[in-house]
């Protein structure tokens, strides 16, 4: 879910000397590895790590894809899922071949595999396992009546994108497929089931389907009973995937799954899997933020913040989801449907201008130049406002997107101010939700950030620190994101003795085995940025009336 990931290897992968390549070849050939596959909004990525040193990325592969807007719903075709997964895996194998100098031309086994994907949405299957309606992604905002009804019934916020809201809305709308629903899952759960035959889900991903009981790390039994008394569908416990915490046995690669993943026949079945997780959970792992008073921001097609809670929130807030870490600990989530896609579109426009002028630049250089210019802008972006709403945004009450750039006659229209307003606009709706957490008294020691926009050193990270008025850390794996995070969870699955559950809690494992020697770049909030961003956000909140009017008028 990164706005400008590039194909190839992260720092340290693919640039070793001959001895390093030989070491990597031995590790990969021995199968003491962990593979993470993440299906993001615009890119499917595969990331292979050393299972004994998960901070060490061995190889990567990726495949670009895009959602489609069909019959007024955002969707992906399931055939495209498998085209993309196979392509990303094949690219990873090609990367292995390249970095080992051709010593390894295939991979026949892996220590453990994990699958991650965009959370929420609606994948409904009948008794024969056939998909009943096209996949409805997290981006759809057509579930308002169901989300409101369930929030009242269950006494907790049920966002529009949650799977249970989609199911209930389909029932309220009397959709003809509803009587035939026999199982529900997420995108990660679907891919995992096809590869292993197991209808399971990691607790973090499951917490975006239906509320989780913090004590049992399972669906809240009382709330399940309330829903079952309301709905005419089969009992939820027969529809929803089994919930597993990080480190649990989630099955193994079947012969059919091996053929799906690697049609060449080189990969052997029997490889263990960790529980499939959502991109929010893998983002937390990728940033080492699974302990109370820590949190992370993941910026891509959507943007969301995860803050691990010390105590329950005092009241229900429509701006906040209550989800969990992959270990089952409670988390407040601020999820915005719109992230860096509009920013990427503007960067694409400037890249085309450079090309048309006869001075073409690689897209990363265009990002670098424009981000550097943003630093020269006024602290409040000179009075400019940029709304990045390509899709509806529930936090601010819009059902459809209308990207806007708005300014008053006395504003200062410079390239620096324009780019700063674009970057501020990526964070603005998120900041409105974070204000609610601050009013609840939730304290933060540090936020971690990941996603492609943080690859340009010191710019987006600095502005986010100003927006949150808190230190923001970025690590070396920032651009690898969730694919690396789910690879780490696969390695965690292997950390127990003789296939048993891991002995160390997930937080301790991350601290001791993954992030102990991590290089972090930390940006403290600049007082001028904090004040300037606060002025921008006040104007942004007032200007939302123009955004809503655009939805009505255009």
N, C-alpha and C positions, 0 to 999 in steps of 0.2 A: 504493500500500500504506500509506496514511496513515489513522490512526484517525478524524480528524475534519476532513478537507478540506471546504471549502465551495466551492460553485459560484461562478464569477465570475473576476475578474482578480487577479493578484498585485500587490504594490506597484508602481506605475508603469504598469501596463497598465489602460487604460480610464479614467484620470483626467487625461489630458493637456489642455492648453489647445487652442484652435482651431489654432494653428500646429503644435503637436505632432501633432494628429490628421491634419493635411494631410501632414506628413512621413511619418507611418506609412502613410498611404494611398498615397503615392508609392512607398515601399519595397515594400509588398505588391503593388501593381500591376506593379512592375518585375520581380517574381519573385526579387529578391535576398533570399530568406528561407530559413529551414530549419524544417522541421516535425518534431516528435517526437511519436510516439504510444506510450504505454505502457499495457499491460494489467496492472493491479495486481490484488490480491486482491479489493478491494471497489469499485474505481473504475477506469474507463478514461479516460485523460486525453490531450488533444491540446494541444501547446504550440508556438506559432509565434514564432520569434525573427528578429532582424535577422542575416543571415548574416555581415555584416561587423563586427557588434558583438554576438556571441551572448549577452552578459550582459543584453542588452536584450530583454525579453519583450514581444511585440507583442499577442498575443491568446492566450486559452486556451479550452478547452471540456472538458466532462467528462460522464460517464454512469456511474451507479451500477449495479453488478451484484453477484451473490453466488454463491458455489459451492453445490453441492448434495451431500448425502450419499446416494448411491444404491447399493444393494446393498453397503453397508459400504465404499464408496469415495468419496473426495472428487473431484468432477468439475465441469466446466462444459460446457454444450452448445455445439457449434460454431456453431449458429444464433445463440446469444446473443453469441458473439464478434463476429459481423458486425453484429448489431443494435446492439451497444455501440460498435463502432468507427465506424459511420456516424453514430450519435447524437453521439458526442464530436466528430467532425469537423464535423457540422452546427452544434453549439453553438459551435465555434470560429469558423465562418463568421458566425454570428449576432453573436458578440463583435466581429468585424471590422466588421460593419455598424454596430454600436452605437458603437464608439469612433471611427469615421470619420464619424459623423453621417449615415450612409446614403450617403456618397460611393461606397463600394464595397459592392455587394450580393452579390458572389460572388468567388471566387478561381479564376482560370483556369490559373495556373501557380505553381510553387514551385521554389526553387533546388535543394533536396534534401530527401529524406524519410528518416527512420529509424524503425524499429519496435523496441520493447523490451517485455519481458513477464517474468512469473514464470519463474524458471529451473527446470531439471530436469523431472521428470515423464515421461510416456509418451504419445506420439502416434505410433501405428503405422499405416501405410498399405499397401494391396496394390498390385499392379502397375498397376491402373487408377486409383490415387490415392484409393481409397475408404478411409475410416477403419474399422479392423477392430474396435476396441473403444472404448467411451467414453474420452475423455481422462482419464488418471490424473494428478492433480496432484502437486506436491512434498509435499503435506500427507499423503499416504498412507504408512503405515509397515508395509506388509504384505510387505516384501521382505527380511526379516531373513536367511533362509538364503542367498539369493543374494548379499547384501551381504557376509556373512561369508566365503563361499566365494571371492568375487572379491577381497576384501581380502587373503586369504592367497595367492591365485594371482598377483596382480599386484604384491604387495608395497607397496601404498599404500592408504590408507583409501578405500573405496568406500561412501559413505553410502547409507542406505536410499532416499533420494529421487532418486538419480542415474538417468538414463535407462537406463544399461547394467544396473543392478540390477533395474529393472523388466522389461527384456527377458529377462534370465537367469531371474528368478523365474517369469515366464510359461512359459518352457521347462521349468523344474523341475516346475511344476504341470501340465505337459502340456496347456496351454490350446489348444483347437482352432484358434485363429487363427494360432498361431506359424508353421506352415509357409508361411503366405501373406504374411508380412511381407516387404516389399521396400524400405521406407524408414522411417526414424525421424527425428523432429525435435522441437524444443521449440515452445512456443506462439508465441514470437517468430518462429522459423523458419517455422512454418506460415503465419502472417499474411503474412510477407515473400514466401513462395513464391507465395501466391495473388495478391499484388499485382504481382509481377515475373516469375514463372515460374522463378526461380532457387532451387535447393536448396542454400543456403549458410547459414553461421552465423558470427557474430563469435566470435573465439577465447575471449572470456570466457564466453559462453554455452555454447560447445562444451566448455569445460573442466568443465562440470557434467553433461555426457553421458558423457564418457570421458576418461581422463588425457591431458594434453597434454605434449609434449616441449618443454621451455623453449628448446632450441636451434633447433628447426625451426618452432616455433609451429604445429604440426600434431599430430594424434593420435600418441601414442607408438607407433612402428612395432613395437617389440619386444613391447609389451603387447597390441597388436592381434593379433599372431601367436599369443601365448599364449591369448587369448580364442578366436580362430578354431579353434585346436586342441581347445578344450574343447567348443564349442557346435556345434549342428547347423544353425544358421541360416546364410544366405548370408554371405559375407565382410563384415566390418564396413565396409570401405572402400566397399562398394556400398550400404550401408544409411544410413550417417551423412552429414550435410551436409558440403559442402566448407568448410574453415576459412579465414576471412579475418581479417586484423588491421585495426585502426581505420584509416580513410582509404582502404581498398581499394575498387575498383569492385565493387558488389554488385548491379548490374543497374539496370533502369529500369522505371518504371510502364508496364504494358501497357494497351491499351484495355480489356481485361476488368477489370484491376485498378482503373483509373480509375472504371469504372462501379460496382465494388464499394464503393469509398471514397466516391464522390460520385454518387449516382444521379440528381442533377439534370442531369448532363452538362456542367456548367461546367468541371470540371477536365480539362485536356488530358493525354494520355499522354506518355511520354518523359522524365519527371522522374527524375533519378538518385537512387539509394538508397545509403546507407551500410550496412555489414554490420549485420544484426539482432543485438541484444545482450540479455543478461539483466539483470534489475533490480539484481543485485549490481554489475555493471560500470557501469551508468548511474548508480548511486548513488556510485560512486567518482569518476566524471566530475563529477557534480553538486556534489561537495564538494572537487574539486581534489586528491584524495588518490590519486595514481598513482605517487608516488615512494617509495623505501625509507624506512622509519621513519615513514611516515604511514599513516593508516588512517581508516576511517569506520564509523559505526554507522547503520544504516537501521532505523527502527522503524515498523512497521505491523501488519498481521495476523500476520506473522512478524517476528522481529528477528534481524539478523545483523551481525557485525563483519567487516570486511575489513582485513587488515594486510599491507602490501607488504613482502616479505622482502628482507633484505640477503644472506642465505645460506640454503641448504637447511636444513630441520629435521633434528635429529640422529636422530630416530626417528619411527615412525608413531604417530599418536594417533587414537583413534576420535572424539574431540571435534572434530577439525580436518579440514576439507577442504583440499586443495591445488588451487587454481584459478588464474586469471590475471586481470590487468587487460585492458581492451580492446586494449592494445598487445602483450599476450602475456607480460608480466613476472609472475613467480611471486607468489602471494598465499596467505596462510593465512586461511581463512574459518571463523568460528564461527557456525553457523547453528542457530537455534532455531525450531521450528515454531510456537511461541506467542509473540505479541508483545502488542499493545495492544488486542486485541479484548475481553478480559475487563474491562479498564479502561473501555473504551467502553460496555460493558453497564452497569457501575455508574454511569457518568455519565448514561446514559439513564434509569436508575432515579431518580436525583436530579432530573433534568429533569422527569420525570413528576410527582414529588412537588411541585416548584415549580408546575407547571401545576394539579395537583389542589388546591393551597392557594390558588389564585386569583391567583398571581403568576408567570405563565409567563415564561421567560427563553429567549433564543436559546441554542442548544447551545454556541456558543463562549463565551458568558458563564458558562454552567454549568461548563465546563472551567476558565475563568479563576478562578472563585470557589473551586472545589474544589482546584485546584493551589495557590492562595494559602494555603488552609487547611493543605495538606500541609507548607508551610514552617514552620508553627507547631508541628508534631509533634515528638516526641522524635527524637534523632539515630538511634536504633536502632528507630524506629517503635513504641516502647512495648511491645515484646514480641509484637506482632501479626505473623502470617505470612499472606501472600496468594500462592496458587499460581494462575497464569493459564493452566493447562493445559486448553485446550478440545480439543486433539488430542494424540496421543502425542508424547513428547519423547525422541528417541533419546539425547541427551546424558546424560540421567539414567535411561535404561533403562525408560521407560514406553511401552506400545504404544497406549494410549488416554488420552483426557483426562478429568480430573475436577477442575474448578475448585474450590478450597477457600479458606476463610478460617478460620484456626486461631489460637487463643490459649489461654494458660494462665490460671488464676483470678487470678494476681497481675499480669497484664498491664494496661495502661492503655488502655481502649477510648474513645478520643476521635475526633472526625471528622478531626482533623489526623493522628493516628497511623494511622487507617484509610486515609486517602488516601496518606500516605507509604508505607505497606506495599504499597498497590496499585502505586505508581510503582516502588518497589524491586522488586516482584515481576516487573515487565516486564523488568528488567535482570538478574534473579538467575541464571537458567540461563546467560545469555550470560557472566556473570562467572565461572561455573565453568569455561567453556571458555577464557576469557582468562587464568585462573590457569595453565592448561597452557602457554600461550604465554610467560607470564612465567617459568615454570620452565625453558623452553627458552632463556631469555636473550634473547628478542626485545625490542628496545628501541623505544619510541615517543616521538617528539618531540611529537606532537599528534594527537588524534582529532577528526574532523569528524562532526557529527551532522546527519541530516535525517529528515524525516517530520513528520506533522501534530502530534504531541504536543510538538514543540519550538517550535510557534508561540506558545505561552504563555511569554512571555519569562522566562528566568532560573530556571525551576523544574526541569523534566525535565533540562535541560542541566546545572544545578548538581548534581543527584543523580547523573547519569551520570559527571560528573567525580569525585565521591566514590567511586562504584562502581569506576571504572577507576584511580583515583589518578593521573590524568593530565589535563592541560588539554583541554577540549572546546570546539571552535569551532562556531558556527552562523552561516550566511550568510543573506543576504536571500532566497535561493531555496530555503530549507529546506523550505517547504511544497510547492514545485513538484516537487522531487525528481527521480525518474527520467525523467519526461516532458521536463523541461528538459534533463536529462543526455543523452538520446538526440537531442534537437534540437541540442545542442552537437556531438555526434558527426556529425550530418548537415552542420552548418556546417564542421566539420573536413574532411569529404569534399570540400567546395568550395574549400578553401584552397589546393590545388595549382593550378599554372598549366595552363590549357587542358585541364582534366579529368584531369591527371596526379595521381599520389599526392602527398600533402602533403609539402612540403620539411622542415618542422619536426617533430620527434618530438612525440607527443601531450602529454607532460608540459610541454615548452617552450611549445606552443601554448596550453595551459590557463593557464600562468603569465603569458604575455605578452599574450594576446588576450582572455582570459575573466576571470581573477581579479586582474589587475594593480590595478584600482581597487575591488576588492570590499570591502564593509563587513562585517567579521567581528566577532561578539560572542564573546569568549573567557571561559570560566569556568575558573578555576583551582580545584583540589580544596581544599575547606575541611577542615582537620585533624579537626574534630569530625564532619563528614559521613563522612570516610574511616573513622574509628574506629567510628562508629555503624553504618555500612553493613557493615563487617567483622563486627561482632557479629550483625547481622541475617542475613548470609550463612551464618555458622556455624550458627545456629538453623535456617535454611532448609534447609541440607544435611542436618542431623540429622532434620528433619521430613519429608524426602522419603519416609521409611518410611510415614508416614501417607498420603501421596499414592499410593504404590504399593498400600497396603492398600485404599484407596478404589477403585482400578481393579479389584482382585480382588473386592471386596464389592458394588459398586454397578453 
